[in-house]
Amino acid sequence: MALSTNDLKNGMALDLPEGLFAVVEFQHVKPGKGGAFVRTKLRNLRTKAVIERTFRADEKVEQAVIDKREMQYLYRDGAQYVFMDNTSYEQLQVDADSLGGAPSYLKEGDGAILQLYRDEIVDVDLPAAVELTVTETEPGLQGDRVSGARKPATTETGLVVQVPLFVNSGDRIKVDTRSGAYLTRA
């Protein structure tokens, strides 16, 4: 669908010759001399790289319609992850590489929003934090609650998180999905 650069909004997806981009920031500029233009910052939805690009005012660009579908992660099948659409109950097999870092936070039964462009997954929206069980870590030191020291802990999904010394194997912890950082014991 063709769209004028005057109608750009943050978060909007564009299908440009260079690839699929989301508008991070835009600014309409009308200099005293010459024609107006639109200065933008665009994030590549596939590589996550950010570029700056200037368009003429009222230049036509192709808007990409991203379909956001609520899915539930069912199970892993070899190198693929199987999801179920929450509305149509249709199952979708997804390659691990198209999910980015999401598998580190997904347990069976968890929900996620898959962003699809045509039949390609371009992004995965996860909850801000997830609860994971610690499967392996060194035993903690009793009474050491103030030093702020950290130790590595492996979770049930294979994600390694730096946790305080008092966290033990079998504990459930909350992990921030944006940074991968330990938040609190669950």
VOLOKE-398693 format. One record per residue (C-alpha): x, y, z; chain; residue number from 1; residue in one letter. Coordinates in Angstrom, 1 decimal. Layout:
<nodes>
<node xx="X" yy="Y" zz="Z" lomar="A" tilo="NUM" firo="A"/>
...
</nodes>
This chain:
<nodes>
<node xx="0.0" yy="0.0" zz="0.0" lomar="A" tilo="1" firo="M"/>
<node xx="1.6" yy="3.3" zz="-1.1" lomar="A" tilo="2" firo="A"/>
<node xx="1.9" yy="6.0" zz="1.5" lomar="A" tilo="3" firo="L"/>
<node xx="3.1" yy="9.6" zz="1.5" lomar="A" tilo="4" firo="S"/>
<node xx="6.2" yy="10.4" zz="3.6" lomar="A" tilo="5" firo="T"/>
<node xx="4.1" yy="13.2" zz="5.1" lomar="A" tilo="6" firo="N"/>
<node xx="1.9" yy="10.5" zz="6.8" lomar="A" tilo="7" firo="D"/>
<node xx="4.8" yy="8.6" zz="8.5" lomar="A" tilo="8" firo="L"/>
<node xx="4.3" yy="7.7" zz="12.2" lomar="A" tilo="9" firo="K"/>
<node xx="6.7" yy="6.1" zz="14.7" lomar="A" tilo="10" firo="N"/>
<node xx="6.5" yy="2.3" zz="14.7" lomar="A" tilo="11" firo="G"/>
<node xx="5.1" yy="2.2" zz="11.1" lomar="A" tilo="12" firo="M"/>
<node xx="6.6" yy="-0.6" zz="8.9" lomar="A" tilo="13" firo="A"/>
<node xx="7.9" yy="0.3" zz="5.4" lomar="A" tilo="14" firo="L"/>
<node xx="8.8" yy="-2.1" zz="2.6" lomar="A" tilo="15" firo="D"/>
<node xx="11.8" yy="-0.3" zz="1.0" lomar="A" tilo="16" firo="L"/>
<node xx="14.1" yy="-1.6" zz="-1.8" lomar="A" tilo="17" firo="P"/>
<node xx="16.8" yy="-1.9" zz="0.9" lomar="A" tilo="18" firo="E"/>
<node xx="14.5" yy="-4.2" zz="3.1" lomar="A" tilo="19" firo="G"/>
<node xx="11.8" yy="-4.1" zz="5.7" lomar="A" tilo="20" firo="L"/>
<node xx="12.1" yy="-1.2" zz="8.1" lomar="A" tilo="21" firo="F"/>
<node xx="10.2" yy="0.3" zz="11.1" lomar="A" tilo="22" firo="A"/>
<node xx="10.1" yy="4.1" zz="11.6" lomar="A" tilo="23" firo="V"/>
<node xx="12.0" yy="4.9" zz="14.9" lomar="A" tilo="24" firo="V"/>
<node xx="11.9" yy="8.7" zz="14.5" lomar="A" tilo="25" firo="E"/>
<node xx="10.9" yy="11.2" zz="11.9" lomar="A" tilo="26" firo="F"/>
<node xx="11.0" yy="14.9" zz="11.4" lomar="A" tilo="27" firo="Q"/>
<node xx="9.4" yy="17.2" zz="8.8" lomar="A" tilo="28" firo="H"/>
<node xx="11.9" yy="19.9" zz="7.8" lomar="A" tilo="29" firo="V"/>
<node xx="10.9" yy="23.0" zz="5.8" lomar="A" tilo="30" firo="K"/>
<node xx="14.0" yy="25.0" zz="5.0" lomar="A" tilo="31" firo="P"/>
<node xx="13.7" yy="28.7" zz="4.0" lomar="A" tilo="32" firo="G"/>
<node xx="14.8" yy="27.9" zz="0.5" lomar="A" tilo="33" firo="K"/>
<node xx="14.1" yy="24.8" zz="-1.5" lomar="A" tilo="34" firo="G"/>
<node xx="11.6" yy="22.0" zz="-1.0" lomar="A" tilo="35" firo="G"/>
<node xx="10.5" yy="20.4" zz="2.3" lomar="A" tilo="36" firo="A"/>
<node xx="11.8" yy="17.0" zz="3.3" lomar="A" tilo="37" firo="F"/>
<node xx="11.4" yy="14.3" zz="5.9" lomar="A" tilo="38" firo="V"/>
<node xx="14.4" yy="13.1" zz="7.9" lomar="A" tilo="39" firo="R"/>
<node xx="14.0" yy="9.6" zz="9.4" lomar="A" tilo="40" firo="T"/>
<node xx="15.7" yy="7.0" zz="11.5" lomar="A" tilo="41" firo="K"/>
<node xx="14.7" yy="3.5" zz="10.4" lomar="A" tilo="42" firo="L"/>
<node xx="15.4" yy="0.2" zz="12.1" lomar="A" tilo="43" firo="R"/>
<node xx="15.8" yy="-2.9" zz="9.8" lomar="A" tilo="44" firo="N"/>
<node xx="13.3" yy="-5.5" zz="11.1" lomar="A" tilo="45" firo="L"/>
<node xx="15.5" yy="-8.4" zz="10.0" lomar="A" tilo="46" firo="R"/>
<node xx="19.0" yy="-7.2" zz="11.1" lomar="A" tilo="47" firo="T"/>
<node xx="18.0" yy="-4.7" zz="13.8" lomar="A" tilo="48" firo="K"/>
<node xx="20.5" yy="-2.2" zz="12.3" lomar="A" tilo="49" firo="A"/>
<node xx="19.4" yy="1.5" zz="12.4" lomar="A" tilo="50" firo="V"/>
<node xx="19.9" yy="3.8" zz="9.4" lomar="A" tilo="51" firo="I"/>
<node xx="19.1" yy="7.4" zz="8.8" lomar="A" tilo="52" firo="E"/>
<node xx="17.4" yy="8.3" zz="5.5" lomar="A" tilo="53" firo="R"/>
<node xx="16.0" yy="11.5" zz="4.1" lomar="A" tilo="54" firo="T"/>
<node xx="12.9" yy="11.5" zz="1.8" lomar="A" tilo="55" firo="F"/>
<node xx="11.4" yy="14.4" zz="-0.2" lomar="A" tilo="56" firo="R"/>
<node xx="8.1" yy="15.7" zz="1.3" lomar="A" tilo="57" firo="A"/>
<node xx="5.2" yy="13.8" zz="-0.2" lomar="A" tilo="58" firo="D"/>
<node xx="7.4" yy="11.1" zz="-1.7" lomar="A" tilo="59" firo="E"/>
<node xx="5.6" yy="7.7" zz="-2.0" lomar="A" tilo="60" firo="K"/>
<node xx="6.8" yy="4.8" zz="0.0" lomar="A" tilo="61" firo="V"/>
<node xx="5.4" yy="1.3" zz="0.4" lomar="A" tilo="62" firo="E"/>
<node xx="3.8" yy="0.6" zz="3.8" lomar="A" tilo="63" firo="Q"/>
<node xx="4.3" yy="-3.0" zz="5.0" lomar="A" tilo="64" firo="A"/>
<node xx="1.3" yy="-4.5" zz="6.9" lomar="A" tilo="65" firo="V"/>
<node xx="2.7" yy="-6.5" zz="9.8" lomar="A" tilo="66" firo="I"/>
<node xx="0.3" yy="-9.1" zz="11.2" lomar="A" tilo="67" firo="D"/>
<node xx="0.6" yy="-9.5" zz="14.9" lomar="A" tilo="68" firo="K"/>
<node xx="-0.7" yy="-12.9" zz="16.0" lomar="A" tilo="69" firo="R"/>
<node xx="-1.0" yy="-14.1" zz="19.6" lomar="A" tilo="70" firo="E"/>
<node xx="0.5" yy="-17.6" zz="19.7" lomar="A" tilo="71" firo="M"/>
<node xx="1.2" yy="-20.2" zz="22.4" lomar="A" tilo="72" firo="Q"/>
<node xx="4.5" yy="-22.1" zz="22.4" lomar="A" tilo="73" firo="Y"/>
<node xx="3.7" yy="-25.8" zz="22.4" lomar="A" tilo="74" firo="L"/>
<node xx="6.9" yy="-27.7" zz="22.1" lomar="A" tilo="75" firo="Y"/>
<node xx="10.3" yy="-28.0" zz="20.3" lomar="A" tilo="76" firo="R"/>
<node xx="10.6" yy="-30.4" zz="17.4" lomar="A" tilo="77" firo="D"/>
<node xx="14.3" yy="-30.8" zz="16.5" lomar="A" tilo="78" firo="G"/>
<node xx="15.5" yy="-27.4" zz="15.3" lomar="A" tilo="79" firo="A"/>
<node xx="11.9" yy="-26.1" zz="15.0" lomar="A" tilo="80" firo="Q"/>
<node xx="9.6" yy="-24.6" zz="17.5" lomar="A" tilo="81" firo="Y"/>
<node xx="5.9" yy="-25.3" zz="17.3" lomar="A" tilo="82" firo="V"/>
<node xx="3.4" yy="-22.6" zz="18.0" lomar="A" tilo="83" firo="F"/>
<node xx="-0.4" yy="-22.6" zz="18.1" lomar="A" tilo="84" firo="M"/>
<node xx="-2.5" yy="-19.6" zz="17.0" lomar="A" tilo="85" firo="D"/>
<node xx="-4.7" yy="-18.6" zz="19.9" lomar="A" tilo="86" firo="N"/>
<node xx="-7.7" yy="-17.7" zz="17.6" lomar="A" tilo="87" firo="T"/>
<node xx="-7.6" yy="-20.2" zz="14.8" lomar="A" tilo="88" firo="S"/>
<node xx="-5.8" yy="-23.0" zz="16.7" lomar="A" tilo="89" firo="Y"/>
<node xx="-3.7" yy="-23.6" zz="13.6" lomar="A" tilo="90" firo="E"/>
<node xx="-0.2" yy="-24.8" zz="14.4" lomar="A" tilo="91" firo="Q"/>
<node xx="2.9" yy="-23.1" zz="13.0" lomar="A" tilo="92" firo="L"/>
<node xx="6.4" yy="-24.6" zz="12.8" lomar="A" tilo="93" firo="Q"/>
<node xx="9.1" yy="-22.0" zz="13.1" lomar="A" tilo="94" firo="V"/>
<node xx="12.9" yy="-22.2" zz="12.6" lomar="A" tilo="95" firo="D"/>
<node xx="14.9" yy="-21.2" zz="15.7" lomar="A" tilo="96" firo="A"/>
<node xx="16.9" yy="-18.6" zz="13.7" lomar="A" tilo="97" firo="D"/>
<node xx="13.8" yy="-16.6" zz="12.8" lomar="A" tilo="98" firo="S"/>
<node xx="12.9" yy="-16.3" zz="16.5" lomar="A" tilo="99" firo="L"/>
<node xx="16.1" yy="-14.4" zz="17.4" lomar="A" tilo="100" firo="G"/>
<node xx="16.8" yy="-14.6" zz="21.2" lomar="A" tilo="101" firo="G"/>
<node xx="13.2" yy="-15.5" zz="22.1" lomar="A" tilo="102" firo="A"/>
<node xx="13.8" yy="-19.3" zz="22.7" lomar="A" tilo="103" firo="P"/>
<node xx="16.0" yy="-18.4" zz="25.7" lomar="A" tilo="104" firo="S"/>
<node xx="12.8" yy="-17.1" zz="27.5" lomar="A" tilo="105" firo="Y"/>
<node xx="10.1" yy="-19.5" zz="26.2" lomar="A" tilo="106" firo="L"/>
<node xx="8.8" yy="-22.5" zz="28.1" lomar="A" tilo="107" firo="K"/>
<node xx="6.2" yy="-24.9" zz="26.9" lomar="A" tilo="108" firo="E"/>
<node xx="2.7" yy="-23.3" zz="27.3" lomar="A" tilo="109" firo="G"/>
<node xx="4.0" yy="-19.7" zz="27.3" lomar="A" tilo="110" firo="D"/>
<node xx="2.4" yy="-17.0" zz="25.1" lomar="A" tilo="111" firo="G"/>
<node xx="4.2" yy="-14.7" zz="22.6" lomar="A" tilo="112" firo="A"/>
<node xx="3.1" yy="-12.4" zz="19.9" lomar="A" tilo="113" firo="I"/>
<node xx="4.6" yy="-13.3" zz="16.5" lomar="A" tilo="114" firo="L"/>
<node xx="4.9" yy="-10.4" zz="14.0" lomar="A" tilo="115" firo="Q"/>
<node xx="4.5" yy="-11.7" zz="10.5" lomar="A" tilo="116" firo="L"/>
<node xx="5.1" yy="-10.0" zz="7.2" lomar="A" tilo="117" firo="Y"/>
<node xx="3.6" yy="-12.2" zz="4.5" lomar="A" tilo="118" firo="R"/>
<node xx="4.8" yy="-15.6" zz="5.8" lomar="A" tilo="119" firo="D"/>
<node xx="8.0" yy="-14.4" zz="7.4" lomar="A" tilo="120" firo="E"/>
<node xx="8.4" yy="-13.9" zz="11.1" lomar="A" tilo="121" firo="I"/>
<node xx="10.1" yy="-10.5" zz="11.5" lomar="A" tilo="122" firo="V"/>
<node xx="9.9" yy="-10.1" zz="15.3" lomar="A" tilo="123" firo="D"/>
<node xx="8.7" yy="-11.7" zz="18.5" lomar="A" tilo="124" firo="V"/>
<node xx="7.0" yy="-9.7" zz="21.3" lomar="A" tilo="125" firo="D"/>
<node xx="7.6" yy="-11.4" zz="24.7" lomar="A" tilo="126" firo="L"/>
<node xx="6.2" yy="-10.4" zz="28.1" lomar="A" tilo="127" firo="P"/>
<node xx="8.5" yy="-7.8" zz="29.9" lomar="A" tilo="128" firo="A"/>
<node xx="9.6" yy="-10.5" zz="32.4" lomar="A" tilo="129" firo="A"/>
<node xx="9.3" yy="-14.3" zz="32.6" lomar="A" tilo="130" firo="V"/>
<node xx="9.7" yy="-16.8" zz="35.4" lomar="A" tilo="131" firo="E"/>
<node xx="12.3" yy="-19.5" zz="34.9" lomar="A" tilo="132" firo="L"/>
<node xx="13.6" yy="-22.3" zz="37.1" lomar="A" tilo="133" firo="T"/>
<node xx="17.3" yy="-22.4" zz="37.9" lomar="A" tilo="134" firo="V"/>
<node xx="18.6" yy="-25.9" zz="36.9" lomar="A" tilo="135" firo="T"/>
<node xx="22.3" yy="-25.4" zz="37.7" lomar="A" tilo="136" firo="E"/>
<node xx="24.3" yy="-23.0" zz="39.9" lomar="A" tilo="137" firo="T"/>
<node xx="27.0" yy="-23.1" zz="42.5" lomar="A" tilo="138" firo="E"/>
<node xx="25.7" yy="-23.4" zz="46.1" lomar="A" tilo="139" firo="P"/>
<node xx="25.2" yy="-20.0" zz="47.6" lomar="A" tilo="140" firo="G"/>
<node xx="26.9" yy="-18.6" zz="50.7" lomar="A" tilo="141" firo="L"/>
<node xx="24.7" yy="-18.4" zz="53.7" lomar="A" tilo="142" firo="Q"/>
<node xx="24.3" yy="-14.9" zz="55.1" lomar="A" tilo="143" firo="G"/>
<node xx="26.0" yy="-13.1" zz="52.2" lomar="A" tilo="144" firo="D"/>
<node xx="23.1" yy="-10.8" zz="51.1" lomar="A" tilo="145" firo="R"/>
<node xx="24.8" yy="-7.5" zz="51.0" lomar="A" tilo="146" firo="V"/>
<node xx="28.0" yy="-7.8" zz="49.0" lomar="A" tilo="147" firo="S"/>
<node xx="26.2" yy="-7.6" zz="45.7" lomar="A" tilo="148" firo="G"/>
<node xx="28.4" yy="-10.4" zz="44.3" lomar="A" tilo="149" firo="A"/>
<node xx="26.9" yy="-12.4" zz="41.4" lomar="A" tilo="150" firo="R"/>
<node xx="27.3" yy="-15.9" zz="40.1" lomar="A" tilo="151" firo="K"/>
<node xx="26.2" yy="-17.6" zz="36.8" lomar="A" tilo="152" firo="P"/>
<node xx="23.0" yy="-19.7" zz="36.9" lomar="A" tilo="153" firo="A"/>
<node xx="21.7" yy="-21.9" zz="34.1" lomar="A" tilo="154" firo="T"/>
<node xx="17.8" yy="-21.9" zz="33.7" lomar="A" tilo="155" firo="T"/>
<node xx="15.5" yy="-24.5" zz="32.3" lomar="A" tilo="156" firo="E"/>
<node xx="15.7" yy="-22.9" zz="28.8" lomar="A" tilo="157" firo="T"/>
<node xx="19.5" yy="-22.9" zz="28.8" lomar="A" tilo="158" firo="G"/>
<node xx="19.7" yy="-19.2" zz="29.4" lomar="A" tilo="159" firo="L"/>
<node xx="22.7" yy="-18.2" zz="31.7" lomar="A" tilo="160" firo="V"/>
<node xx="21.8" yy="-15.4" zz="34.0" lomar="A" tilo="161" firo="V"/>
<node xx="24.0" yy="-13.6" zz="36.6" lomar="A" tilo="162" firo="Q"/>
<node xx="22.2" yy="-14.0" zz="39.9" lomar="A" tilo="163" firo="V"/>
<node xx="22.9" yy="-13.0" zz="43.6" lomar="A" tilo="164" firo="P"/>
<node xx="24.8" yy="-15.6" zz="45.7" lomar="A" tilo="165" firo="L"/>
<node xx="21.7" yy="-16.7" zz="47.7" lomar="A" tilo="166" firo="F"/>
<node xx="19.9" yy="-18.1" zz="44.6" lomar="A" tilo="167" firo="V"/>
<node xx="20.1" yy="-21.9" zz="44.5" lomar="A" tilo="168" firo="N"/>
<node xx="19.3" yy="-24.7" zz="42.0" lomar="A" tilo="169" firo="S"/>
<node xx="15.5" yy="-25.3" zz="41.9" lomar="A" tilo="170" firo="G"/>
<node xx="14.7" yy="-21.7" zz="42.7" lomar="A" tilo="171" firo="D"/>
<node xx="12.3" yy="-19.8" zz="40.4" lomar="A" tilo="172" firo="R"/>
<node xx="13.6" yy="-16.4" zz="39.3" lomar="A" tilo="173" firo="I"/>
<node xx="12.1" yy="-13.5" zz="37.3" lomar="A" tilo="174" firo="K"/>
<node xx="14.2" yy="-12.5" zz="34.3" lomar="A" tilo="175" firo="V"/>
<node xx="13.9" yy="-9.3" zz="32.2" lomar="A" tilo="176" firo="D"/>
<node xx="13.3" yy="-10.4" zz="28.5" lomar="A" tilo="177" firo="T"/>
<node xx="14.7" yy="-7.1" zz="27.1" lomar="A" tilo="178" firo="R"/>
<node xx="18.1" yy="-7.2" zz="28.9" lomar="A" tilo="179" firo="S"/>
<node xx="18.4" yy="-10.8" zz="30.1" lomar="A" tilo="180" firo="G"/>
<node xx="19.0" yy="-9.6" zz="33.6" lomar="A" tilo="181" firo="A"/>
<node xx="17.9" yy="-11.1" zz="36.9" lomar="A" tilo="182" firo="Y"/>
<node xx="15.1" yy="-9.2" zz="38.5" lomar="A" tilo="183" firo="L"/>
<node xx="14.0" yy="-11.1" zz="41.7" lomar="A" tilo="184" firo="T"/>
<node xx="13.2" yy="-14.5" zz="43.1" lomar="A" tilo="185" firo="R"/>
<node xx="9.6" yy="-15.6" zz="42.1" lomar="A" tilo="186" firo="A"/>
</nodes>
